[in-house]
Amino acid sequence: MSQTFDLQITVLGSGTSAGVPMIGCHCPVCSSADPRDRRTRCSVAIRYDQHEILIDTAPELRLQAVGNALDRVEAVVFTHGHADHIFGLDDIRRYNTLLGCPIGVYANAQTLAVLQRAFPYAFNKPADSGVYRPELVPHLINGPFELGGRRWIPIPLRHGASDVLGFRIGNFAYCTDCSQILPSSMALLQNLDTLIIDALRPHPHPTHLSFAQAITVIKELKPRQAFLTHLSHDVFHAQAEADLPAPIKICYDGLRLNVPF
C-alpha cells in the first residue's frame, strides 16, 4: 500500500536577503548556469486539506506565486519582520480579489507592529472601497494556534539579537533565519519527518547558522530528511549537496516535498 502524503511543501524562495545572483556580482555562483543556484528570498507555501498557507511574503512573491501555481492563499504566517521576509506583502491584495474576503496574517507582537508600520493601508479599511490594496486581519501568535484545522506550533529562535519564530505543523518544521536554537525549542522539534533549517554558508555568520552548526542540529534531532535554506552566493548547489552527509540536502526554488502528517 502506498503511503499517504498530506502536507505538500513548496519552497518558493531559498536565498539570503540579497538573493542569488547578487546585484553587481559575477562570482562563479552568481554566474552559474544551474537553475538551482538562482535563489529568490525565503518563503514556503504549505498545502493540506485543500488549504494553502504562506510562510512569509518575499519581495519576489508575485513571481514565486506565478511560477509555482500558487493560486489561492488563505493566510500568511510570518517568521519575523525583516525586509526580505515581508516586502512582498502588497501582492496579497490579489488573493483578496481571488478569494473575495480579507486574509489573516499571523505573527508575534514585534512582527505585527513592523507590518502595521510598513503597510498601514493594508490594515485600515479605506473610505474609497474601489482602492486596490490588501485587506488583512492581524492575529497575534502567543502560543500554538489552528489554521485550516491543523495545529501550528511556534518555535522560538534566536536570530542574532532578535527573537524570531520557526513553525512546526505535524511532522514538518521550518526554521529559517536563526543563529541559535535553545534547548526548550529543540524539545519542540523532536520526532520530525522533515526539517527545513537555516544554513547561510559554510563559514560562520553572527546571525545565521553555518553549515557545520546546522548539521550539528540535524544530527541531534534526527529527522528522516533535512534541507538547508537561506543560502548565500557562497553555496554551489551541486557541490554542496554532494559534500553533505545523508539525509541532508540543499533547498532550491521550486523544490516540492510531500510530508506524511
C-alpha positions in Angstrom: 0.0 0.0 0.0 1.4 3.4 -0.9 2.0 5.9 1.8 -0.4 8.9 2.0 1.2 12.3 2.0 -1.0 15.1 3.2 1.4 18.0 3.7 2.7 19.5 0.5 5.6 21.9 0.9 6.7 24.2 -1.9 10.0 26.1 -1.4 9.1 29.4 -3.1 12.5 31.0 -2.3 15.7 29.7 -0.7 18.1 32.6 -0.9 19.6 35.0 1.6 18.4 38.7 1.9 20.4 39.8 -1.1 19.2 36.9 -3.3 21.4 35.0 -5.8 22.7 36.2 -8.1 23.5 39.4 -6.2 23.4 42.8 -7.9 26.7 43.6 -9.4 28.3 40.2 -8.5 29.8 38.0 -11.1 31.3 35.3 -8.9 31.0 31.6 -10.0 27.8 31.0 -8.1 26.1 34.2 -9.3 27.2 33.3 -12.9 26.1 29.7 -12.6 24.0 28.1 -15.3 22.5 25.7 -12.8 18.9 27.0 -12.1 19.2 25.7 -8.6 21.8 28.4 -7.9 19.3 31.1 -8.7 17.6 32.0 -5.4 14.9 34.4 -4.6 14.2 35.4 -1.0 13.0 32.8 1.5 9.4 31.7 1.6 7.4 28.4 1.6 3.9 27.5 0.7 2.1 24.7 2.6 -0.9 22.9 1.2 -3.1 20.5 3.1 -6.8 19.5 3.2 -7.4 21.9 0.2 -5.9 24.8 2.2 -2.9 26.9 1.1 -0.9 28.8 3.7 2.1 31.0 3.0 5.0 31.5 5.4 6.5 35.0 4.8 6.0 37.3 1.8 9.3 37.7 0.0 9.9 40.7 -2.3 9.5 38.3 -5.3 6.2 37.0 -4.1 4.3 37.7 -7.4 7.0 35.8 -9.5 7.1 33.0 -6.9 3.3 32.6 -6.9 3.0 32.6 -10.7 5.9 30.2 -11.1 4.5 27.7 -8.7 0.8 28.0 -9.5 0.1 29.4 -6.0 -3.5 30.4 -7.0 -5.0 30.9 -3.6 -3.5 31.9 -0.2 -5.9 31.8 2.7 -3.5 33.0 5.4 0.1 34.3 5.8 2.3 33.3 8.8 5.4 35.4 9.5 8.7 34.3 11.0 9.9 37.9 11.6 9.7 41.4 10.3 12.9 41.8 8.2 12.5 43.3 4.8 13.4 40.1 2.8 10.5 38.3 4.6 7.8 40.9 4.4 8.2 43.3 1.5 6.0 41.2 -0.9 3.0 41.8 1.4 1.3 44.2 -1.0 0.9 41.3 -3.5 -1.6 39.6 -1.1 -4.2 42.0 -2.5 -4.5 39.7 -5.5 -5.6 36.9 -3.2 -8.2 39.2 -1.6 -9.6 39.6 -5.1 -9.4 35.9 -5.9 -11.0 34.8 -2.6 -13.3 37.7 -2.1 -12.5 38.2 1.5 -9.9 39.6 4.0 -6.9 37.4 4.7 -5.5 36.7 8.1 -1.8 37.4 8.9 -0.3 35.6 11.9 2.8 36.9 13.7 4.3 37.7 17.1 3.8 41.2 18.6 7.0 42.6 17.3 6.4 41.5 13.7 2.8 42.6 13.7 4.0 46.1 14.8 6.5 46.2 11.9 3.9 45.1 9.4 1.4 47.7 10.5 4.0 50.5 10.4 5.3 49.4 6.9 1.8 48.7 5.4 -0.7 50.7 7.4 -3.1 50.9 4.4 -3.4 47.1 4.4 -4.9 47.0 7.9 -7.2 50.1 7.7 -10.4 49.9 5.7 -10.2 52.7 3.1 -13.0 55.2 2.7 -13.0 54.5 -1.0 -13.9 50.9 -1.5 -12.5 51.0 -5.0 -8.9 51.3 -3.8 -6.9 48.2 -4.9 -5.0 47.3 -1.7 -4.6 44.3 0.6 -7.2 43.8 3.3 -5.6 42.0 6.1 -6.7 40.8 9.6 -3.9 40.6 12.2 -3.7 37.6 14.5 -1.2 37.6 17.4 0.9 34.5 17.9 1.4 33.9 21.6 1.3 30.1 21.5 0.1 27.2 19.4 -2.8 28.1 17.0 -5.0 26.5 14.4 -5.1 27.1 10.7 -7.2 25.0 8.3 -8.0 22.6 11.0 -4.3 21.8 11.8 -2.3 22.8 14.8 0.7 25.1 14.3 3.4 25.2 17.0 5.6 28.3 17.0 9.3 27.6 17.7 11.1 30.5 19.4 14.5 31.0 17.7 17.4 33.5 18.1 18.4 35.4 15.0 21.5 37.3 16.3 19.9 39.7 18.9 16.4 39.2 17.5 13.7 36.8 18.6 12.1 35.1 15.6 9.7 32.2 15.0 10.0 28.8 13.3 6.9 26.7 12.9 6.0 23.0 13.3 3.0 21.6 11.5 2.6 17.9 12.2 5.9 16.1 11.3 7.3 19.1 9.4 9.2 22.1 10.8 10.5 25.3 9.1 13.3 27.1 10.9 14.8 29.9 8.8 16.8 32.9 9.9 18.3 31.6 13.1 21.7 31.6 14.8 20.7 29.6 17.9 18.1 27.1 18.9 17.6 26.9 22.6 17.1 23.6 24.4 13.4 24.4 25.0 12.9 24.8 21.3 14.9 21.7 20.4 12.4 19.8 22.6 9.6 21.0 20.3 11.4 19.7 17.2 11.7 16.0 18.2 10.5 13.2 16.0 10.3 15.1 12.8 9.9 13.6 9.3 11.2 16.7 7.5 13.1 19.8 8.7 14.0 22.9 6.6 16.6 24.8 8.5 18.7 28.0 8.0 22.3 27.5 6.8 23.6 30.6 5.2 27.1 29.4 4.1 29.9 27.1 5.1 31.7 29.6 7.3 30.3 31.3 10.5 28.0 34.3 10.5 26.8 36.3 13.5 23.0 36.0 12.8 22.7 32.7 10.8 23.7 29.1 11.3 26.7 27.9 9.3 26.6 24.6 7.5 28.5 22.9 10.4 26.1 24.4 13.0 23.1 23.3 11.1 24.5 19.8 10.6 25.0 19.6 14.4 21.4 20.5 15.0 20.2 18.0 12.4 22.3 15.2 13.8 20.8 15.8 17.3 17.2 16.0 16.0 17.5 13.0 13.6 14.7 13.9 11.2 14.1 11.5 8.3 15.2 14.2 5.9 16.6 17.7 6.2 17.1 20.6 3.8 19.3 23.7 4.2 17.8 27.1 3.2 18.5 30.9 3.3 21.6 30.2 1.1 24.2 32.8 0.1 26.3 33.0 -3.1 29.0 31.1 -1.2 27.0 27.9 -2.0 27.2 25.9 -5.2 24.1 23.7 -5.1 25.6 20.6 -6.7 28.9 20.7 -4.9 27.4 21.5 -1.5 24.8 18.7 -1.8 27.4 16.2 -2.8 29.5 17.1 0.2 26.7 16.9 2.8 26.1 13.8 4.9 22.8 11.9 4.4 19.9 12.7 5.0 20.8 16.4 4.4 20.1 18.2 1.1 20.1 21.7 -0.3 16.9 23.6 -0.9 16.3 25.2 -4.2 13.5 27.5 -5.6 10.6 25.3 -6.7 11.5 22.3 -4.6 8.4 20.3 -3.6 8.2 17.9 -0.7 5.5 15.6 0.4 5.4 15.0 4.2 3.2 12.5 6.0 1.2 14.3 8.6 
